[in-house]
Amino acid sequence: MMTTEEEEEEESLTLKKKKKIKIKRTFDFSKYKTRKIALELAYCGANHFGFSSQGCCASSDTNTNTNNSYIRTVEGALFEALKKCRLVDPSKEIFGEPSVDYSRCGRTDRGVSSIGNVVSLNVRCKGVGGGGGEDEEDDEDGEGGEEIDYVGNLNRALPDDVRALCWYAVPDGFSSRFNCTSRRYEYHFTRVVRQNLAPPRGGEAGKCEPEEILDVERMREACEKLVGTHDFRIFCKMNVKDCRDYTRHIKECRIEKKNTERTTGALLRETDWVLIIEGSSFLWHMVRCIAAVLFQVGLRADAPDIIDELLDLTKTPRKPLYAMAPEHSLVLVGCEYDDSVINPGKRRVSEEARQGLEMHALAAARMHRLKASLWEEIGGKAHSPVKEDADTPSHNVKRSRELTRGLLSSTYYGTAAGEPKGEPVSLKKRSTEKTYDERIADLNAKNERKKTTKEEAKVR
């Protein structure tokens, strides 16, 4: 027989085992109120296949994800975080679900980043008892005086390269896409000045004029021609199946210099610039196509008047074949709305979430600076000095041209196959794509073939 002490010990062990067994509670989303909010997001697009969700959200961590069918996107990571935080019903899809009423403002492409994209949706709020958010304007903080820390909760669940910046209380029926009045993009690029070490023919030895690879003033002149309402079908990737209207309004298009300057080896000086474009809406790849044409002008392959010719469909009905500017330099800076709904004074973010966001951004910036410094030192070690003799000037000029061509290929030309490795070719001398009418005719013929095939299959 067991003694009293043994019985107490066995009972104690049994209680401990019961405590270890966790009861999995089901989350009944219908018991909670919801409200409509607009969420402002920032993300680095380098490791994402665009913003829009394209596959199953198995995991936002590329290191642990073993599902080959998973496509990593910003929106996919956001959806996963929203469900993990129980801000939306985990049992339902977010996109296309009427109760969520989700919409996005900027559908950025693969590699494109943002510091101000906006999405809107219905999320769980404080308070119990089903229902919508009809009283947001009267009680923005919810019944308890403080609303759920949406920014802080999401940032703890999001991957490191996606952050929630703030949220806004918006009325029911608000759409981050259709209520947006303008979108602002920035395209960052580098202006290269090549130091010619060999004097010009007939010039004095030792007097060498620097050569500017990119003429920014010509680009600025071309920018002015883009402002206004135009048909931009030559400045986009044409998709006649989903888009029939290519008229867009550009409010602003200008180029500004950033306060940074670097020296690459002993031959090149670099300064950073930014192309700023603001418009009501944009076509597919429109900003990158505009940047590519402006680089053509800056590289002196075409005159600024080429913009007028490309906008005039009677003169240029066919789009010349040219590679878009690289995607990594493009940033969606912000989305504008009516001040009565969204403005800086209505930004909502807790102090704890703001401090966490600041520390995260500073740590990430520090890490990237260290990486940039490392690569600059590697580049410095790769630059081997040449003995000062009679062959030095010609050798340095040749090396300068090789460096410049490599830089132009990665910065201005993009990575499309068949793009020139040396001097850029005028858009007037390039092959062209099909016209809009030809594409429509091809689409109609394709649809007719499908219809005929279906009819023949029914007969069989």
C-alpha positions as CSV (number, residue, x, y, z in Angstrom):
1,M,0.0,0.0,0.0
2,M,1.1,3.6,-0.7
3,T,1.9,5.8,2.1
4,T,0.4,9.3,2.5
5,E,3.5,11.0,1.2
6,E,3.6,8.8,-1.9
7,E,0.0,9.5,-2.6
8,E,0.5,13.3,-2.3
9,E,3.6,13.0,-4.6
10,E,1.6,11.1,-7.2
11,E,-1.3,13.5,-7.0
12,S,1.2,16.4,-7.5
13,L,2.7,14.8,-10.6
14,T,-0.8,14.2,-12.0
15,L,-1.7,17.9,-11.6
16,K,1.6,19.0,-13.2
17,K,0.8,16.8,-16.3
18,K,-2.6,18.3,-16.5
19,K,-1.2,21.8,-16.5
20,K,1.2,20.9,-19.3
21,I,-1.7,19.8,-21.5
22,K,-2.7,23.0,-23.3
23,I,-6.3,23.3,-24.3
24,K,-6.5,24.7,-27.8
25,R,-9.2,27.3,-27.8
26,T,-11.0,28.2,-30.9
27,F,-11.2,31.8,-31.9
28,D,-14.7,32.9,-32.6
29,F,-14.2,36.0,-34.8
30,S,-18.0,36.7,-34.9
31,K,-18.0,37.8,-31.3
32,Y,-15.9,40.8,-32.0
33,K,-16.6,44.2,-33.7
34,T,-14.8,45.3,-36.8
35,R,-13.9,48.7,-38.1
36,K,-12.5,50.1,-41.4
37,I,-8.9,51.3,-41.4
38,A,-6.3,52.4,-43.9
39,L,-2.9,50.9,-43.2
40,E,0.3,52.6,-44.5
41,L,3.1,50.2,-45.4
42,A,6.8,50.4,-46.2
43,Y,8.8,47.6,-47.7
44,C,12.0,46.7,-49.5
45,G,11.0,44.9,-52.7
46,A,14.4,43.3,-53.5
47,N,13.4,39.9,-52.2
48,H,9.7,40.0,-53.1
49,F,8.0,38.9,-56.4
50,G,6.0,42.1,-56.4
51,F,3.3,43.4,-54.0
52,S,0.2,41.5,-55.1
53,S,-0.4,38.0,-53.5
54,Q,0.2,35.3,-56.1
55,G,0.4,32.0,-54.3
56,C,-0.4,30.2,-51.1
57,C,0.8,31.9,-47.9
58,A,2.7,28.9,-46.5
59,S,5.4,31.0,-44.9
60,S,6.9,34.5,-45.3
61,D,10.3,33.2,-44.2
62,T,12.3,32.2,-47.3
63,N,14.8,30.3,-45.1
64,T,12.2,27.9,-43.6
65,N,9.8,27.6,-46.5
66,T,10.0,24.3,-48.2
67,N,7.0,24.7,-50.4
68,N,8.3,25.2,-53.9
69,S,4.9,26.6,-55.1
70,Y,5.0,29.5,-52.6
71,I,5.7,32.9,-54.2
72,R,7.0,35.5,-51.8
73,T,5.1,38.8,-52.1
74,V,4.5,41.8,-49.8
75,E,0.8,41.2,-49.8
76,G,1.2,37.5,-49.0
77,A,3.3,38.4,-45.9
78,L,0.7,41.0,-44.9
79,F,-2.2,38.6,-45.2
80,E,-0.3,36.0,-43.1
81,A,0.4,38.6,-40.4
82,L,-3.2,39.8,-40.3
83,K,-4.5,36.3,-39.8
84,K,-1.8,35.5,-37.2
85,C,-2.7,38.5,-35.2
86,R,-6.4,37.6,-35.5
87,L,-7.2,41.0,-37.0
88,V,-9.2,39.3,-39.8
89,D,-11.0,36.0,-39.7
90,P,-8.3,33.3,-40.1
91,S,-10.9,30.9,-41.7
92,K,-11.6,33.3,-44.6
93,E,-9.7,34.6,-47.6
94,I,-8.8,38.3,-47.4
95,F,-8.8,39.3,-51.0
96,G,-12.3,39.3,-52.5
97,E,-14.0,38.6,-49.2
98,P,-17.0,41.1,-48.9
99,S,-16.7,41.2,-45.0
100,V,-13.1,42.3,-45.2
101,D,-13.6,44.7,-48.1
102,Y,-9.8,44.8,-48.9
103,S,-8.2,47.1,-51.4
104,R,-4.7,48.2,-52.3
105,C,-3.5,51.5,-53.7
106,G,-0.2,50.7,-55.4
107,R,0.4,47.3,-57.0
108,T,4.1,47.5,-57.3
109,D,6.1,45.1,-59.5
110,R,8.9,42.7,-58.5
111,G,11.9,44.4,-57.0
112,V,10.1,47.8,-56.5
113,S,10.0,49.2,-53.0
114,S,7.7,51.7,-51.1
115,I,7.7,54.0,-48.1
116,G,4.1,54.9,-48.3
117,N,1.8,52.3,-50.0
118,V,-1.7,52.1,-48.5
119,V,-4.2,49.3,-48.1
120,S,-7.7,49.5,-46.6
121,L,-9.8,46.7,-44.9
122,N,-12.1,45.9,-42.1
123,V,-10.2,44.6,-39.0
124,R,-11.1,43.4,-35.5
125,C,-11.4,46.2,-33.0
126,K,-11.9,46.4,-29.2
127,G,-15.4,45.5,-28.0
128,V,-17.5,42.4,-28.1
129,G,-20.6,41.8,-30.1
130,G,-20.8,41.4,-33.9
131,G,-21.3,44.4,-36.1
132,G,-19.6,46.9,-38.3
133,G,-17.7,50.1,-37.5
134,E,-20.5,52.7,-37.9
135,D,-19.3,54.8,-35.0
136,E,-15.6,55.3,-35.9
137,E,-15.9,59.0,-36.3
138,D,-17.5,59.4,-32.8
139,D,-15.2,56.9,-31.0
140,E,-11.9,56.5,-32.9
141,D,-10.2,54.7,-29.9
142,G,-12.9,52.1,-29.3
143,E,-15.0,51.5,-26.2
144,G,-12.0,51.0,-23.9
145,G,-10.4,54.4,-24.7
146,E,-7.5,52.7,-26.5
147,E,-7.7,50.8,-29.7
148,I,-5.7,47.6,-30.6
149,D,-2.0,48.4,-31.4
150,Y,-2.4,47.5,-35.1
151,V,1.1,48.7,-36.0
152,G,2.9,47.1,-33.1
153,N,1.1,43.7,-33.5
154,L,1.7,43.5,-37.2
155,N,5.3,44.5,-37.1
156,R,6.0,41.7,-34.7
157,A,4.5,39.2,-37.2
158,L,5.8,40.7,-40.5
159,P,9.1,39.8,-42.0
160,D,12.0,42.2,-41.5
161,D,11.7,43.9,-44.9
162,V,8.1,44.8,-44.5
163,R,6.8,47.3,-41.9
164,A,3.5,48.9,-41.0
165,L,4.0,52.6,-40.5
166,C,0.7,53.9,-39.2
167,W,-3.1,53.5,-39.6
168,Y,-6.0,55.8,-40.2
169,A,-9.7,55.5,-39.1
170,V,-11.7,55.7,-42.4
171,P,-15.4,55.5,-43.1
172,D,-17.1,52.4,-44.4
173,G,-17.0,52.2,-48.2
174,F,-13.5,53.8,-48.3
175,S,-11.2,52.3,-51.0
176,S,-7.4,52.9,-50.8
177,R,-7.4,52.4,-54.6
178,F,-10.4,54.4,-55.9
179,N,-10.3,57.2,-53.3
180,C,-6.6,57.9,-54.1
181,T,-6.2,61.3,-55.8
182,S,-2.5,60.9,-56.8
183,R,0.5,58.6,-56.4
184,R,4.1,59.8,-56.2
185,Y,7.1,57.7,-57.4
186,E,10.8,58.3,-57.2
187,Y,13.4,56.7,-59.5
188,H,17.0,57.0,-58.1
189,F,19.9,57.0,-60.4
190,T,23.6,57.9,-60.5
191,R,25.3,60.5,-62.7
192,V,28.8,59.5,-63.7
193,V,31.6,61.9,-64.5
194,R,34.6,60.3,-66.2
195,Q,38.0,61.8,-65.7
196,N,39.9,61.8,-69.0
197,L,43.6,61.3,-68.3
198,A,44.7,61.7,-71.9
199,P,44.6,65.3,-73.2
200,P,42.4,66.1,-76.2
201,R,44.1,66.0,-79.6
202,G,46.1,69.1,-80.0
203,G,45.6,70.1,-76.4
204,E,48.3,70.7,-73.8
205,A,49.6,67.8,-71.8
206,G,48.2,67.7,-68.2
207,K,45.0,69.5,-69.1
208,C,42.2,67.0,-69.3
209,E,38.5,68.0,-69.2
210,P,36.1,65.6,-67.3
211,E,33.5,63.9,-69.5
212,E,29.9,63.9,-68.1
213,I,28.3,60.6,-69.0
214,L,24.7,61.7,-68.3
215,D,23.4,65.2,-69.3
216,V,20.8,66.0,-66.6
217,E,19.8,69.3,-68.2
218,R,18.7,67.5,-71.3
219,M,16.7,65.1,-69.2
220,R,15.1,68.0,-67.3
221,E,14.0,69.5,-70.6
222,A,12.4,66.2,-71.6
223,C,10.7,65.9,-68.2
224,E,8.7,69.1,-68.9
225,K,7.2,67.6,-72.0
226,L,5.7,64.7,-70.0
227,V,3.6,66.9,-67.7
228,G,-0.1,67.1,-68.6
229,T,-2.6,64.6,-70.1
230,H,-1.3,62.4,-72.8
231,D,-1.7,58.9,-74.3
232,F,1.2,57.0,-72.8
233,R,0.9,53.7,-74.6
234,I,4.5,54.1,-75.9
235,F,5.7,54.5,-72.3
236,C,4.3,51.2,-70.9
237,K,3.9,47.5,-71.3
238,M,0.8,47.3,-73.4
239,N,-1.9,44.9,-72.2
240,V,-4.9,45.2,-74.5
241,K,-6.7,42.3,-72.8
242,D,-7.2,44.3,-69.5
243,C,-6.6,47.9,-70.5
244,R,-8.1,49.8,-73.4
245,D,-7.5,53.4,-72.2
246,Y,-3.9,54.6,-72.1
247,T,-4.6,58.3,-71.3
248,R,-3.0,59.4,-68.0
249,H,-2.4,62.7,-66.3
250,I,1.1,63.6,-65.0
251,K,1.0,66.4,-62.4
252,E,4.7,66.7,-61.9
253,C,7.9,65.4,-63.4
254,R,11.3,66.7,-62.4
255,I,14.8,65.7,-61.5
256,E,16.6,66.7,-58.3
257,K,20.2,66.3,-57.0
258,K,20.8,64.5,-53.8
259,N,23.5,65.6,-51.4
260,T,25.8,62.7,-52.0
261,E,29.0,62.4,-54.1
262,R,31.5,59.5,-54.4
263,T,34.7,58.7,-56.2
264,T,35.0,55.3,-57.8
265,G,38.7,54.5,-58.2
266,A,40.7,57.2,-59.8
267,L,38.6,57.5,-62.9
268,L,34.9,58.1,-62.1
269,R,33.0,60.5,-59.9
270,E,29.4,59.7,-59.0
271,T,26.5,61.9,-57.8
272,D,23.1,60.6,-56.8
273,W,20.0,62.1,-58.4
274,V,16.3,61.3,-58.2
275,L,13.5,61.5,-60.8
276,I,10.2,62.5,-59.2
277,I,6.9,61.7,-61.0
278,E,3.4,62.3,-59.6
279,G,0.2,61.4,-61.3
280,S,-3.4,60.4,-60.7
281,S,-2.6,56.8,-61.9
282,F,0.0,54.9,-63.9
283,L,0.1,52.2,-66.5
284,W,1.9,48.9,-66.3
285,H,5.7,49.6,-66.0
286,M,5.0,53.2,-67.0
287,V,7.5,54.9,-64.6
288,R,10.4,52.5,-65.6
289,C,9.7,53.1,-69.3
290,I,9.7,56.9,-68.8
291,A,13.0,56.6,-66.9
292,A,14.5,54.5,-69.7
293,V,13.6,57.0,-72.4
294,L,14.9,59.9,-70.2
295,F,18.2,58.0,-69.9
296,Q,18.3,57.8,-73.7
297,V,18.1,61.6,-73.7
298,G,20.7,62.0,-71.0
299,L,23.1,59.7,-72.8
300,R,22.7,61.8,-75.9
301,A,21.3,59.0,-78.0
302,D,18.1,61.1,-78.6
303,A,17.2,64.7,-78.3
304,P,14.6,66.0,-75.7
305,D,12.1,66.3,-78.6
306,I,11.9,62.6,-78.8
307,I,9.3,62.8,-76.0
308,D,7.0,64.9,-78.3
309,E,7.4,62.3,-81.1
310,L,6.6,59.4,-78.9
311,L,3.5,61.1,-77.4
312,D,2.3,61.8,-81.0
313,L,0.7,58.5,-82.2
314,T,0.4,59.8,-85.7
315,K,4.2,60.1,-85.9
316,T,5.0,57.1,-83.7
317,P,2.2,54.5,-83.8
318,R,4.6,51.7,-82.9
319,K,6.6,51.5,-79.7
320,P,10.4,51.2,-80.2
321,L,12.0,48.2,-78.6
322,Y,13.9,49.3,-75.5
323,A,14.7,47.8,-72.1
324,M,12.9,49.3,-69.1
325,A,15.1,50.9,-66.4
326,P,16.0,48.5,-63.6
327,E,13.4,47.9,-61.0
328,H,15.5,48.1,-57.8
329,S,15.8,51.9,-58.1
330,L,12.0,52.6,-58.2
331,V,10.2,53.6,-55.0
332,L,6.5,54.3,-54.4
333,V,6.9,57.3,-52.1
334,G,3.3,58.0,-51.1
335,C,-0.4,58.0,-52.0
336,E,-2.5,61.2,-51.6
337,Y,-6.2,61.3,-50.4
338,D,-8.7,63.9,-49.5
339,D,-7.5,65.8,-46.4
340,S,-10.8,65.2,-44.7
341,V,-10.2,61.5,-44.6
342,I,-6.4,61.0,-44.5
343,N,-3.9,63.6,-43.5
344,P,-0.7,63.8,-41.3
345,G,-2.8,64.9,-38.3
346,K,-4.9,61.7,-38.4
347,R,-2.0,59.3,-38.3
348,R,-2.4,56.7,-35.6
349,V,0.6,54.8,-34.1
350,S,1.3,54.0,-30.4
351,E,4.5,55.3,-28.9
352,E,5.8,51.8,-28.3
353,A,5.2,50.8,-31.9
354,R,6.8,54.1,-33.1
355,Q,10.0,53.5,-31.1
356,G,10.2,49.9,-32.2
357,L,9.8,51.0,-35.9
358,E,12.6,53.6,-35.4
359,M,15.0,51.1,-33.9
360,H,14.3,48.5,-36.5
361,A,14.9,51.1,-39.3
362,L,18.2,52.4,-37.8
363,A,19.5,48.8,-37.3
364,A,18.7,47.9,-40.9
365,A,20.3,51.1,-42.2
366,R,23.4,50.4,-40.2
367,M,23.7,46.9,-41.6
368,H,23.3,48.1,-45.2
369,R,25.9,50.8,-44.7
370,L,28.4,48.2,-43.5
371,K,27.6,46.1,-46.5
372,A,28.1,49.1,-48.9
373,S,31.4,50.0,-47.1
374,L,32.6,46.4,-47.6
375,W,31.9,46.4,-51.3
376,E,33.6,49.7,-51.7
377,E,36.7,48.4,-50.1
378,I,36.6,45.3,-52.3
379,G,36.3,47.6,-55.3
380,G,39.3,49.6,-54.1
381,K,41.4,46.5,-53.7
382,A,40.4,45.4,-57.3
383,H,41.8,48.7,-58.6
384,S,45.5,48.0,-59.2
385,P,47.7,51.0,-59.8
386,V,49.6,51.2,-63.1
387,K,53.2,52.4,-63.4
388,E,53.6,55.9,-64.6
389,D,55.0,55.5,-68.1
390,A,54.2,56.5,-71.7
391,D,51.4,53.9,-72.0
392,T,49.6,54.9,-68.8
393,P,47.1,57.5,-70.3
394,S,45.9,55.2,-73.0
395,H,45.6,52.3,-70.6
396,N,43.6,54.4,-68.1
397,V,41.3,55.8,-70.8
398,K,40.6,52.2,-72.0
399,R,39.9,51.0,-68.4
400,S,37.7,54.1,-67.8
401,R,35.5,53.3,-70.8
402,E,35.2,49.6,-69.7
403,L,34.1,50.7,-66.3
404,T,31.7,53.2,-67.7
405,R,30.1,50.7,-70.1
406,G,29.6,48.2,-67.2
407,L,28.0,50.9,-65.1
408,L,25.7,52.1,-67.8
409,S,24.6,48.5,-68.5
410,S,23.5,47.9,-64.9
411,T,22.2,51.4,-64.1
412,Y,20.5,52.8,-67.2
413,Y,20.0,50.0,-69.7
414,G,18.4,47.3,-67.6
415,T,19.2,43.7,-68.2
416,A,17.2,42.9,-71.3
417,A,18.9,40.6,-73.8
418,G,20.1,42.4,-76.9
419,E,20.7,45.7,-75.3
420,P,23.8,47.5,-76.6
421,K,27.0,47.0,-74.5
422,G,28.6,50.1,-75.7
423,E,27.1,53.4,-77.0
424,P,23.3,53.7,-76.8
425,V,21.3,53.4,-80.0
426,S,18.6,56.0,-80.9
427,L,15.0,55.0,-80.4
428,K,14.4,56.0,-84.0
429,K,16.8,53.3,-85.3
430,R,15.4,50.5,-83.3
431,S,12.9,47.8,-84.2
432,T,9.3,48.3,-83.1
433,E,6.5,46.4,-81.5
434,K,3.0,45.9,-82.9
435,T,0.5,48.7,-82.8
436,Y,-2.5,48.8,-80.5
437,D,-4.9,48.0,-83.4
438,E,-2.7,45.0,-84.4
439,R,-2.7,43.7,-80.9
440,I,-6.5,44.0,-80.7
441,A,-6.9,42.1,-84.0
442,D,-4.6,39.4,-82.6
443,L,-6.6,39.2,-79.4
444,N,-9.9,38.9,-81.3
445,A,-8.5,36.2,-83.6
446,K,-7.3,34.3,-80.6
447,N,-10.7,34.5,-78.9
448,E,-12.4,33.4,-82.1
449,R,-10.1,30.4,-82.4
450,K,-11.0,29.4,-78.8
451,K,-14.7,29.8,-79.6
452,T,-14.4,27.6,-82.7
453,T,-12.4,24.9,-80.8
454,K,-15.1,24.8,-78.0
455,E,-17.9,24.5,-80.7
456,E,-16.1,21.7,-82.4
457,A,-15.6,19.9,-79.1
458,K,-19.3,20.0,-78.4
459,V,-20.1,18.6,-81.8
460,R,-17.8,15.6,-81.2
